[in-house]
Amino acid sequence: MPATLTNLFADLALDASEEVVTVLHTAPGLRIERIVSTGQASPPGFHYDQPHAEWVAVLAGSAELRFADESAPRRLTAGDTLLIEPHRRHRVERTDAPTIWLAIHVGPEIGADESP
């Protein structure tokens, strides 16, 4: 099968009212996503609690991510990466408009049957 060329900055939804998640690739135990945030944040009191690890990179823009066990949010700017361990409760405090993320989800519960 020929390799497919993808540009992470093409076809960006910069005026969306919600985050736009584009699944770029899936395989057993792996899902790679491009996320375009345009000022979104997690709802008040909500924390992600994922059973798998997630590595994120901010490609453009900036965001603040807060872990439930830390008193202050972490500011991520273009070029910053962060590994979120399984079940490490976290939330997005804020994002710039736009912020472009690359997210790689890794764990046995990530299935290859997910649609790209």
N, C-alpha and C positions, 0 to 999 in steps of 0.2 A: 504494500500500500504506500503511495507517495506521501511524503511529509507535507503537512499543511502549514503555510506561513501565516502567523497571526501577529497583528500589531496591537499592543496593549492600549494604545492611545487612539485607536480608530473607533468610530461609531460610539462616542461617549454620550450618555444621556445627561447633559449638564444642567438641564432645567427640570429635572424630575422632582416630583413632590415626595418620592420615597427613594430609598437606596435601590440601586439597580445591581443585581448580582448576576454575573455571566459565568456559567461553568465552562471552563476552557478545556478541561481534560479530567477523565475519571479512569480509574483502574482499581483492581482489588486493593483496598486499604489506602486509597489516595483520591483526593478531589482537589483540583486547582481552580480557583475562582478569581475573577477580577470584580472588585466592588467599587462602585462609584457612589460616593456620599455627597450630598449637596446641603450640608448643614444639619443632618440628622443626628440624633442621640438616642440612647436607650431610654425607654419609658421610666419614669420615677419609680425607684424601688426594685426595678428588674435587674437581674444578673444572669448572664449566660453561665451554664454549668454543663459543659460538653464532655461526653465520655471519651473523646479523642483529643490528641494534640493538634494545635493550630499554630502555624508559623505565619506571621503577617509582615508585610513590608509596605511602607507608605512610599508610593512612587511620585506623588504630587500632592500638594496641600499639607494639611496638618490635622492632628486629632489629639484628644486626650482620652486615655484608657485608664480606668480605675479598677484595681483588684480589691475584692471585698476585705482582704486581710491587710490592706495598706491604707494609711491615712490620707495620702495625697495622690492625685492622678499623675500618670506619666504622660508627658508631652512627646508625641512622635511627629517628626517633620520628614520631609522628603529624604529618602535614603535610609531612614531608621527601620530596623527589623526587631521583632520580638517573638519569642517562642512562648506560647501559652500552654502549659501542661494540662493533661486531662483533669477535669473537675476543679480547675482553678477558677473560682467564681470571679467574673469580671463584667464590666459594662463600659459602653462608650459614653463618655461625659459630653463630648462635643466633637464636631467635625467642621472644617472649613468648607466653603462651597467654591470649587469642588475639591474633594479629597479622593485620590485614586489609590486603592489598595490592591495588593496581590496577596491572596490567602491560600495557604496550602494546608489541607486537613489530612492528618495521617492517623490511622488506627484500624483495627480489624473490623469495626462496625461500619466502615465506609465501604459501600458496595460498588462493584463495577457495573451494576445494572442501572445506576443513576444516569439520567440523560444529560449529555453535554449541551 
